Amino acid sequence: MKNRRLLIAALPLAIVVAFVFDLGTGTVTIAPDQVLAILLGHEPDRASWTSIIMLFRLPKAMTAMLAGAALAISGLMMQTLFRNPLAGPSVLGISAGASLGVALVVLGAAIGHRGARLIEGLGAAGHLTLVVAAVLGALLVLAVILLAARFVDNAITLLIVGLLGGFALNGVVSVLIHFSRPEMIQAYFSWTFGSFSNVTWREMRLFGPLTLLVSLLALFTGKALNGLLLGETYARSMGLDYRAIRLIIITLTAVLVGTVTAYCGPVAFVGIAVPHMARTVAATSDHRVLLPVCAACGAVVTLVADLLAQLPGHATVLPLNAVTALIGSPVIIWFILRRQRLQKSFF
């Protein structure tokens, strides 16, 4: 128990270390001591380093931290709501729904050339349109999944329904691409690779407060999630309104996933893999502990992923989704094998 507490206490330090190294990583490598000097308002060895970090890398690192925490919290809430350890925004098709909402705006297929012109000169109104479209797309998918859950008792079957729904939505996006302008198609494909560098200080004015506020609200759902974990009957015996709780969780998830997807692209694997990391670190099923631990683990994972994507000393930047897949896939495979081994030992 003492080791677990030390591990949890070390998470803030891990975030700080990953944050500093992420700021120092890129085409121009900056030493950690110089990064800290700049953050503390001191003069670095080279004056240009201040502009590189404060204007470009700091909003990117903050975006990575906020997006990682938001996606991790969303994944944990989905896994608890559906009582399915393999549930997550990308697996259940929630990210696909958010992507469809963005595609309708970016590709300009549904609203003509007005959508294309809106994206070409993105301001606050343009980004708000993307967020609203992504949230509505995520809500639509969640509503369909909840409807299917009434007729499907098997968790694996529900998971398959989510996967097939995601494929169907991707098919709709493919149709939109077929009828869209070439420059909009290129912009959309670049967006699908995932990136935290799309958020500048201007976009951070909306992305930062919205993501932070909704994530903080989600942290207060720990008691309700504990009730849902034990089933609808137990939740009602605790005096919890099951329908209201479910609606709140769905809304929070849709806003978090929709906002992150609109700004950073459909970042995969974070929502499904990080909750399992958090459970291993916290060694508890109490969501009042799991939620903040999950948020911290998500921030560390996305900061490390962004760091690895930069390829220090090179101008090439790897697609973010490629890096998160390399990090997340082994975690999911490990969880499946571990669960299988525990089941065999139990029986």
N, C-alpha and C positions, 0 to 999 in steps of 0.2 A: 504493500500500500504506500509506503514511504517513497519507493522508487517511482511509483505512478505519479505521486504529487510533485516530485522533482521534475519528472518528464513534462508534466503539464505546465509547471512554473517556468520551464525552459523555452516554451513556445514563443513568448514575447521576444526573448533574446534571439531566437531563430529567425523571427520576422525582421528584426532590426539588421541582423547580419546579412540575410538574403536581400533586404532592401538596399543596403549600402553597396554590396557587390553588384547588384543589378544596375545601380546608378553608374558604377565604374566600368561597366561592360559595354562594348560597342566597337565601332570603327576606330575610335580613339580610346585606348585603355587608360583609365585614371585610377591611381592607387587609392585604397580605402581611406588612408589618413587624409589624403587630399579631398576626397568626397566629404568626409566629416568636417574638414575645415570650411568647405564651401557651405555646407548646411548650417554651420554655426556662425556664418557671417564673416569668416576670416578670408584673407587673400590667399589663393593657391599659388603654386609655383608658376603657373601659366594663367594669364587673365582669361583666355578663351575658354578654359575649362568651366568657368562660372556660367557662361552663357549656355554651353552644351548641357550642363546638368539642370540648371534652373529653368531653361526655356523648353528643352526637349525631353530629357530623360526623367525629370521629376514627375511630370504629369503621367508619363507612361508607367512608371513604377507604382504610382498611387492607383492608377487604373487597374493594374495587375492585382494589387492587393485587395482592392474593393471587389473586383470581379470574381476573384478566387473565393473570397468569403461568401459572396452572394450565391454563387453556383453551388458551393458545398452545403450551405444551409438549405437551399432549395432541394438538393438531392436527398438530404437527411429527412426533410419533411415529406417528400414523396415516398421514400422507402417506408416511413412509419405509417403514412396515410393508407397506402395500399398493402402494408405488411408484406412487402416484397423486397428482399435484399438486393435485387438486381434492377430495381426501379431507379430512374434518374431522368433528368430533363431530355437528354439525347436519346435514351433507350425508349422512353414512352412516347416519343414523337413531339414533345413539348417544344424543343428547340426547332424542330421542323416546322411547327405551326408559327413560331415567331419568325422564322426565316421566310415563310410564305408571306407574312405581313410586310416584311421589309422588301421582298421581291416585288410585291404589288406597287410599292412606292418607287423603289429604285429603278425598276425596269420600265415603269411608266405605262404598263400594258393595260391596267384597269382604269387609269384616269387620264390617258392620253399623254400628250407631250408636257402637260402641266407638271406631272410627277417628275419627269426627266429634268425640266428646268428648275424644279425645286431643289433637287439633289445637286445640280451643278453649282448652285450658289448657296450651299447649306449655311443657314444661320440658326438662331435659337428655334425659330418656328419650324425649320426643316428637320432638325433633330427631334423636336417634340413630336412631329408627325411620324417619324420613324419609330419612336418609342411607343406611341399609341398604337400604331399598326402592329408592332411586334407583340405588345401585351394582348391585344385583341386576338391575334393568331394563337398565342399560347393559351388563352382562356378558352378558345373554341376547341382546341385539342383536349384540354383537361375536362371540359364538359362532356365530350364524346366518350372519353375514357371512363368517367364516372357513370355515364349511362350504361356503358358496356359492363361495368363492375356489378350492376344490379342483376345481370343475367349470367355472369360468369363467376363461379366460385374459385376456380383454380387460378393461382397466382401466375403460373407459367403461361396459361392461356391468355390471361389479361396482358401479360408482357408481349406475347406474340401479336395481339390486337394492336398494341401501341407501336410495335415495329412496323406492321403492315400499314398502319395509318401514316407513319412517317414516310414510308416508301410512296404512298399515294400522294402525299403533299409534295414530295420531291418531284413526282411526275407532273403535278400541276405547275411547279416552278419551271420544269423543262419546257412545257408548252409556252409559258410566258417568255422564256428565253428565245424560243423559235420566232416569236413575233416582235421582238424588241430591237432597238437600235444597237449597232455594234459597240459603240462607246459605252452604252449602259451595261451591255453584257460583260465587257471587260471589267468595269467597275464592280459589278456584282460578283464575278468570279474572284476578284482580288479580296473582296469582303469575306467570302466563304472560307478562305484560308485561315482566318482568325488573326487578329493583331491587337495589341494594346496601344500601339503608337497612333491609332486614329483619333484618340482623345487628346486634344490640346487643352490649354488653359481655358479657351473659350467654351469648348464642349464640357469641360469639367464643372462649369457653373451649374449645369443641370444634372449631369451624370453623377457627380460626387454627392451632393445633398440627397438626391433621390435614392441612390443605392444605399447610402449610409443609413438614412432614416428608415427605409423598409427593412433593412437587415437588423437594425436595432429593435424594431417592432417584432420581427420574427423571433428574436431571443426571448421574448416574453411569452412564447407559446409552449414553453417547456412542460408545464403542468398538464396542459391540454394534450400534448403529444404523448405524455406518459399514459394518459387515460385511453387514447386511441390505440396505443401499443397493446393494451390488454383487451381490446374489443369494444364494440359499440355498447353492449350491455353494461360492462364495467364502467365505461365513461359516463353513462347515464346514472349509474348508482352513485357516482361521485358528485352528482349534481351538475354535470356538464351538458350543455346543449350540443348534441352531436352534429346536427345540421349546421348550426352557426359556426362551430369550430371548423368543420370541413370547408365551409365557404370562406372563412378567414384564411385558412392555410392555402387554399387554391388561389385566392386573390394575391396573397403575398408571393407565392411561387411564380405566378404569371407575371407580376410586376418585376420581380428580380430577374427572372430568365429573359423576359422581353426587353428590359433595359440593357442588360449585358449583351444580349444578342444584337440589338440595334446598333450599339456602339463598337463592339469588339468582334462581331461575327459569331457564328455558332460554335463556340468553344466546347469541344467534346471531352468526355471521360472524367472531367473534374467532378461533376455532380454525382457520378456513380461510384468513383473510386475513393474520393476523400472521406466520405462518411465511414467507410470501413477502416481507414487509417485512424480516424478519430476514435472509433470504438476500441481499437487496439491500444491507443495511447491512454484513453481515459479508463478502460476496463470497467465500464458501467453502462447500463441501459437507461440511466436517468438523463432525460433530455435537458434538464436544467444545467447539467454539466456538459453533456454532449454538444449542445448547440454552440456555446462559445469555443469549445475545443475544436469543433468542426470548422468554425469560421477561421480560427487561427491556422489550422492545418491547410485549409484552402488557400489562405493568403501566402503561406510558405511555398506551397506547390506551384502556384501560378507565378510567383516571383522567380523561383528556380527555373521554371519552364521558359519564362521570358529571357532569363539570363542565358540559358543554353541555346535559345533561338538566335541570339545575337552573334554567335561565333566570334569571339574576341579577336580583334586585329584584322577582320575581314569585312568587306562591304556587303557580303551576302547575308541575308537574314532568312532563316528557315521558317516555313509556315508554322504558325503556333500550334495548329491542330496536329501536325506531325509529331511535335515534341510532347504534347499532352497525351497522345496515343502511346508513345514509347514509355511514358511514366505510368499512365493509368492502366494499360493492358496487363502488365505483370501483376499489379495489385488485384485486379479482378480475377485473374487466373489463380493467384495464390488463395484468394478467398474461396473460390469454388472448390479447389482441391482440399483446402483445410476443412471446409464444411463436409465434403464427401468422406474424409478420413474420420471426422468426429461421428458421423452417422454410422460408419462401419464399426467403430469401437463401441458405440452405444448398443448396437444390436448384437 
